[in-house]
Amino acid sequence: MSLQALLPQFEENTVFGRLGFASSAWFVSGRLPLARGTVLVAELPLAYGSMESQPGDAETSLVLGNPYVGAVVQPWSLPVTAELGVRIPLAADLSGDDFATGIGILADTDRAESFVRERASVVGMLNYKHPFARSVALHLRGGAMGLLSTSNELYEDAGDVVLGYGALAWYELVWGAVGGGLTGRWGVTDEERVFRDEAVHQLGLTALFTRGQFQPSVQMRVPLNGDLSEVLRFIVGVGLRVNLSSPRR
């Protein structure tokens, strides 16, 4: 089971510059082994925001994102895993104000479809791990997301394809691991308001700390180009993974 919180730090001269520090996106996820080489994955996204509309008067927003259900499959003993899943279009406002939707989308553009209203999505990704040395490995990731409107009015003709990709280097240490690399996504067919035609890239750094069944983590992402870099300075993330499986004897 994992919990991840992402806190985007916006430019002060933007509409998001008045957001409170606790404005963030949250992802609660779990993994359940089903059979040899197959793992069931589920994720629930949430976003929270607070904004001072005028001195002494703050507005808050809480939104539910689109839950994800999928599977990770590793055929035989290959260093490749395949992911296939769907996001169920259940995104909804839980507080009467939905400005936290934008916070969720911008906090993690690699999973922006988590918070897009009335859009179902199918995700297919491949992951490849190549060890260079005993403690160093390169992770490559790539695939596509198909987004389909579930509304008869909004995006009624929308059926879009978004490519996602990334390359990360990891170095294992006695106390955990550190890693960094580049991730990006490109809206191949979309010309509407959700994703831009221009590719969006981010540079990320992560540190993992292993303590028995617990694995806390910290990370930082910096947008490198596009509209995202004009709105966001950086994103800070904290996480915790807990292994609930019984230890082998």
Secondary structure, 3 states (H helix, E strand, C coil): CEEEEEEEEECCCCHHHHECCCCEEEEEEEEEEEECCEEEEEEEEEEEEEEEEECCEEEEEEEECCCEEEEEECCCCCCEEEEEEEECCCCEECCCCCCHHHHHHHHCHHHHHHCCCCEEEEEEEEEEEEECCCCEEEEEEEEEEEEEECCCCCCCCCEEEEEEEEEEEEEEECCEEEEEEEEEEEECCCCCCCCCCCCEEEEEEEEEECECCEEEEEEEEEECCHHHHHHEEEEEEEEEEECCCCCCC
